[in-house]
Amino acid sequence: MAKKDQIETEIPKSTAARSAKMVSIPVGLAGRGVLGLGKQLVGQSSSVVITDIQEKTAEQLFKVLGELKGGAMKFGQALSVFEAALPENIAKPYRETLTKLQESAPPLPTRVVHKVLAKELGEDWRDNFTSFEDKPTASASIGQVHKGVWKDGRPVAVKIQYPGAAEALISDLNQIQRFAKIFQLVLPGLDMKPLLEELRARIIEEVDYKYEAEAQEACWRAYENDPDVAIPKVVMSSDKVLVSEWLEGTPLSKIIAEGTQEQRNNAGMRLARFHFTAPERAGLLHADPHPGNFRLLTDGRIGVLDFGACNRLPNGFPEPFKNLLKHALDDDAQALYDGFKKDGFILPEVDVDPNLVLDFLVPLVEPLRTETFKYSREWLRDQSARVGDPRNPTAKIGFQLNLPAEYVLIHRVTLGTTGIFCQLEAEGNFRDEALSWFPEIAPANA
């Protein structure tokens, strides 16, 4: 085997090995299913058995995801923002594992890093830097970040894509899509299918660093000198390397773990501000909301990283999305139902109770009904249980609603950002924040 081929196949793991790890999840689940049936036959209640299976499946699921890069780790990062919705007896043992999944992965060997830089920047790549740290400061699903000093003296973050990342991403997501129902044992209230399909559809964009650089530059221009949001400026980019100005700050995962209430509130409000304003100001929606992509700067600003997944919204948030919020805040079940029918959220052949549709959307609008709202894990778990228990008429609505393709990313970002708010346990006037940017959604009785 040629030397180049050796390097290309060292990282990531072979497709066969990766597939074997993913296959271990359903195999393990099948065994636990038989065990559960046995326990029921000897008298244990089904709820106790299901809880036992959920706990063991969660343990194996997070363990496997933590060992993989590519699509499995990307999915694990997306899954991790819903940690706050899990029952505490399941969530607590895995909180640290999920945080590590957001922030780290086994690093590339130094010789592979240098080879990628030479291929992308030229054999004299070191001439671009006055210094370059071979040890990465962070690793993620398809690349890792090194700190350096650019030739003009600016501290920079050098994002380097793993060799073979695109192929690994496709392989992992193909495997994950086969086992979508297994993930629902851990999060029974969440429909994984749209999330998985959306992740797969964005593969080409996420592994194209030039495409990512364009999105990051658009957001940097929109938020240059902004008092609340900081976007690192792009220094240079190629297909597999992206160099940006270094953004110093405290990872949001650390704020979640040990931040003061003031820091939590500040991070939550500024994250909301970025979420509400980016489509209008930059024509983009940052679509990868997990704590590893955000930093709290010493001056109070929220720093935003990783623009590989972005929803292009050149006209801002779609009007149907605003109308949805408006009708829900007005408690106008019929107008909400009619809008859902018109915009494809309810298919023509489906007939549902408008009041149940309104009840289903309570989590989306409850924080906007009061002057001050505090997000919490308990609140999210209650809402997840309310819409996730199949015995509840409201929960059944979730299986009858359609999610048009153009809203998949907005849905993902809304759920993911809500999960982060709940992990932060952020408190603030989210109602007025939303109304300041979407005055048209103000309730009729306000």
C-alpha positions, -999 to +999 in steps of 0.1 A: +000+000+000+013+034-009+022+058+019-006+083+009-031+055+011-019+045+045-024+080+058-058+084+042-071+052+059-056+056+093-082+082+102-111+076+104-118+040+112-125+016+084-161+015+072-165-021+083-153-013+118-176+017+120-206-002+108-199-030+133-201-005+161-234+010+148-248-025+143-240-033+180-268-009+191-298-028+176-282-062+184-279-051+221-314-038+220-328-070+207-312-089+236-326-064+261-360-068+245-360-105+252-348-098+287-376-073+292-402-099+280-388-123+305-392-098+333-428-091+324-435-129+325-423-130+360-444-101+371-425-068+366-447-040+352-442-029+316-432+006+327-404-007+349-392-029+320-393-001+295-374+022+318-347-005+323-344-009+285-342+029+280-314+033+305-293+004+291-300+015+255-290+051+263-258+039+279-248+018+249-259+045+224-238+073+240-208+050+244-209+040+207-214+076+195-186+088+217-162+065+199-170+076+164-164+106+143-183+115+111-220+112+110-224+093+142-207+120+162-225+147+143-258+130+152-246+126+188-240+164+190-275+171+177-289+145+201-270+160+230-290+193+230-320+173+240-303+159+270-324+183+291-356+165+280-345+131+293-357+118+326-331+126+353-323+090+361-313+085+325-298+120+318-275+124+349-250+095+342-245+107+306-243+145+310-205+145+311-203+121+282-225+143+261-205+174+270-173+156+259-190+145+227-197+182+220-162+193+226-137+166+217-128+135+197-095+116+193-071+139+174-054+133+141-017+124+141+005+154+136+019+140+103-016+138+089-023+174+100+008+186+082+000+166+051-035+182+048-020+217+053+006+210+026-020+198+002-044+227+008-020+256+014+011+244-004+043+228+007+054+262+022+023+264+043+044+273+074+052+307+057+016+317+065+021+314+102+045+329+127+035+299+150+013+268+147+003+245+176+004+208+164-018+198+193-055+206+185-075+228+209-108+211+199-120+182+178-155+177+163-174+155+139-156+162+106-126+182+116-104+196+144-091+230+153-056+242+159-044+275+173-019+295+155-006+330+148-011+343+113+018+360+095+003+394+102+003+387+140-034+378+144-042+348+166-062+323+144-082+291+146-072+267+119-100+242+111-087+211+094-110+185+079-103+148+086-091+129+055-121+107+043-146+127+064-171+130+036-171+092+030-173+085+067-202+109+071-222+092+044-215+057+058-224+066+094-256+084+084-267+055+062-263+032+092-280+056+116-310+060+093-316+023+095-319+025+133-340+057+137-366+039+159-339+029+184-331+065+192-368+070+199-365+046+229-342+073+244-363+103+232-397+088+225-413+123+220-389+133+192-394+123+155-359+115+144-366+110+107-367+146+096-335+153+116-317+124+100-328+132+065-319+169+070-284+160+083-278+137+053-290+164+029-265+188+042-234+166+039-221+182+008-224+217+023-208+207+057-177+192+041-172+221+018-152+247+038-154+273+011-192+271+013-189+274+051-165+304+048-191+322+026-218+318+053-194+328+081-183+359+062-220+369+056-227+367+094-194+385+102-205+414+080-240+415+096-227+415+132-194+435+128-191+456+160-223+442+174-227+447+212-242+412+217-229+388+191-193+380+180-185+362+147-149+354+140-136+369+107-125+345+080-088+349+072-086+323+043-102+291+032-098+261+009-117+229+004-104+213+036-089+241+056-106+272+071-086+298+090-105+323+111-096+349+137-093+333+172-123+339+194-114+337+231-142+328+255-158+303+279-174+273+262-211+273+267-208+237+281-188+251+310-214+279+316-240+251+317-219+231+342-207+258+365-218+293+353-235+319+375-272+326+370-262+360+356-239+343+330-267+317+322-293+345+317-269+365+296-259+336+274-295+326+269-307+361+260-279+368+235-283+333+220-320+341+215-311+375+200-288+358+175-314+332+167-342+358+161-321+383+141-297+363+119-322+355+091-332+392+088-297+406+092-276+380+074-301+360+054-289+329+072-300+307+101-271+290+120-284+254+119-261+235+143-272+245+177-252+226+203-232+241+232-198+233+216-205+260+189-210+289+213-187+308+237-194+335+263-169+363+259-155+384+288-174+414+275-207+395+277-211+388+240-221+354+227-195+340+203-207+318+175-186+292+157-190+266+130-211+278+100-210+245+081-247+239+085-268+271+076-303+275+063-303+302+036-332+325+043-327+356+021-361+370+030-358+364+068-380+340+087-409+328+064-442+345+069-460+312+077-436+307+107-446+341+120-483+334+114-480+302+134-466+321+164-492+348+160-522+325+159-508+304+188-502+335+210-538+346+202-551+311+212-569+311+179-571+274+173-591+277+141-568+302+124-538+281+134-555+250+119-564+268+087-528+281+084-514+247+089-536+233+062-527+261+038-490+259+043-487+221+042-482+213+079-515+193+077-519+173+046-552+176+027-564+141+035-558+146+073-584+159+097-575+168+132-590+187+161-578+224+159-577+227+197-554+197+200-531+213+174-530+244+196-522+223+227-494+206+209-477+239+202-478+252+238-440+246+244-432+268+214-452+298+227-453+295+265-420+314+270-435+343+249-467+346+270-452+361+301-429+390+308-403+368+324-398+331+317-373+306+332-363+276+311-355+245+330-349+208+325-381+200+345-402+222+322-387+205+291-392+171+305-428+179+314-435+192+278-417+162+263-438+138+284-470+157+275-464+154+237-446+121+239-470+099+258-491+080+231-519+077+257-523+115+256-546+128+228-523+158+223-493+135+216-512+118+188-513+151+169-475+148+164-480+118+142-506+136+121-487+168+114-464+171+083-431+190+083-425+206+049-390+203+038-383+240+039-391+241+077-369+211+087-339+233+097-360+259+114-377+231+134-343+217+143-329+250+154-360+259+174-359+226+193-321+226+197-320+262+209-348+255+234-327+225+247-298+248+253-319+274+271-331+246+294-296+233+300-286+269+309-318+273+330-318+308+315-344+334+327-354+366+309-379+386+290-379+364+259-414+377+250-403+413+244-371+401+227-392+382+202-417+411+197-389+436+191-380+417+159-414+403+151-439+430+161-465+414+138-468+384+162-480+405+191-512+390+206-544+407+196-553+414+233-518+428+242 
